[in-house]
């Protein structure tokens, strides 16, 4: 198996303390990257680092199949320093992990931690926005798009109310405010940035 393969035998480590001094070994685990990541999320200091384990695993190590029920919906991960992802921009890295995890119920977002991405279980931002702006959603009739670090929502008519701010914040899980924007059309848009994602 090669880098870029989701299911593998992974040697997983994390920082040994919040200062980043040293490394704590979390063992060798076989499974999909996202399943291993969410299963070990509670043991992560800042992030989990994944390295493809040598054939047969580390000397004296036991390969564990992940059977733990994930307790957290978010975890920061990265591949080892030998990985091609360390030479990528944040957007390239997100695209790489999205290709790796394509078809899985996992959203991949930028992380502020070096060479890492944030994995989030559950519906993607796009799915949540589509549902919220659909026929029975709290923001029905609104148009939306994602640009850089934020989602922008355009009201169909009228002003943006406190109710709209609250609904958008709940849908995306971030902080919303009304701003004037020239594109795609001049007007007031709702800009929402997620607290834990971007």
SVG drawing of the C-alpha trace seen along z (x, -y; Angstrom):
<svg xmlns="http://www.w3.org/2000/svg" viewBox="-41 -47 53 56">
<polyline fill="none" stroke="black" stroke-width="0.4" points="0.0,0.0 1.2,-3.5 0.7,-7.0 -2.7,-8.3 -4.3,-5.0 -7.0,-5.5 -7.0,-1.9 -3.6,-1.0 -1.6,0.1 -0.8,-3.2 1.8,-4.0 0.1,-6.9 1.8,-9.5 0.8,-12.7 2.6,-15.5 3.6,-14.5 2.6,-17.9 0.9,-21.2 4.4,-22.8 5.0,-20.2 8.1,-18.8 8.5,-15.1 6.2,-12.6 3.8,-10.1 3.4,-6.8 -0.2,-5.7 0.6,-2.4 0.1,-0.6 -3.4,-0.3 -5.0,1.2 -8.0,-0.5 -9.1,-3.6 -7.3,-6.8 -10.5,-8.5 -11.7,-5.6 -8.3,-5.4 -8.2,-9.2 -11.7,-9.4 -11.1,-6.4 -7.8,-7.9 -9.1,-11.5 -9.4,-11.6 -5.7,-10.7 -4.5,-13.5 -2.7,-16.5 -2.9,-18.9 -2.9,-16.5 -2.4,-12.9 0.5,-12.1 0.1,-9.1 3.0,-7.1 2.5,-4.0 3.9,-1.2 6.7,0.9 5.6,4.4 5.0,6.5 4.8,3.4 7.5,2.0 9.6,4.6 7.7,5.7 4.5,3.8 1.1,5.3 -1.2,4.2 -4.7,3.3 -7.8,3.3 -9.9,0.2 -13.1,1.1 -13.5,-1.9 -16.7,-3.9 -15.6,-7.5 -16.5,-10.0 -15.4,-13.2 -16.7,-14.6 -13.5,-16.6 -9.8,-15.7 -6.6,-17.3 -4.4,-14.9 -1.3,-15.0 0.9,-12.6 4.5,-12.1 7.2,-14.6 8.3,-12.2 4.9,-12.7 4.3,-14.9 1.8,-16.9 4.5,-18.8 5.5,-20.6 1.9,-21.6 -0.1,-24.8 -3.0,-24.5 -5.5,-24.3 -3.5,-21.7 -3.3,-19.6 -7.1,-19.8 -7.6,-18.8 -5.2,-15.8 -7.0,-14.6 -10.4,-15.1 -9.3,-12.8 -8.0,-10.3 -11.3,-10.3 -13.7,-10.7 -17.0,-9.0 -16.6,-9.0 -18.9,-10.9 -16.0,-13.2 -15.4,-16.8 -11.8,-18.0 -10.9,-21.5 -7.8,-23.7 -6.1,-23.6 -3.9,-26.2 -1.5,-23.4 1.5,-22.9 1.0,-20.6 -2.3,-19.3 -6.0,-19.2 -9.1,-19.1 -11.4,-16.1 -15.1,-16.5 -17.6,-13.7 -21.1,-14.2 -22.6,-16.3 -20.4,-18.7 -20.9,-22.5 -22.4,-22.2 -24.9,-19.6 -25.9,-21.7 -26.3,-24.9 -28.3,-23.1 -30.7,-21.8 -31.0,-25.1 -31.8,-27.0 -34.2,-24.3 -38.0,-24.4 -38.4,-23.6 -35.1,-25.1 -34.8,-28.2 -33.1,-30.1 -35.3,-28.9 -34.9,-30.8 -31.4,-32.1 -28.5,-31.6 -25.1,-30.6 -21.5,-30.0 -18.2,-29.3 -15.3,-31.6 -12.0,-31.1 -12.5,-30.9 -16.2,-31.7 -19.7,-30.8 -21.7,-33.7 -25.5,-33.7 -27.6,-36.1 -31.1,-36.8 -33.9,-36.6 -35.4,-39.9 -35.4,-42.3 -33.0,-42.8 -31.0,-40.3 -32.6,-39.9 -31.3,-38.6 -33.3,-35.5 -31.3,-35.0 -28.0,-35.5 -29.0,-32.9 -30.1,-30.4 -27.0,-30.7 -24.8,-30.4 -26.6,-27.3 -26.4,-25.7 -22.7,-26.3 -21.6,-26.4 -19.7,-29.6 -20.0,-33.4 -22.2,-35.3 -22.4,-38.9 -23.9,-41.0 -21.5,-42.6 -21.7,-44.6 -20.1,-42.7 -19.7,-43.6 -19.6,-40.0 -21.5,-38.1 -23.9,-41.0 -23.6,-44.2 -25.6,-43.9 -25.6,-42.8 -24.6,-39.2 -24.4,-37.1 -20.8,-36.0 -20.3,-33.0 -16.9,-31.7 -16.7,-28.5 -14.9,-28.8 -13.2,-25.5 -12.7,-25.0 -11.0,-27.9"/>
</svg>
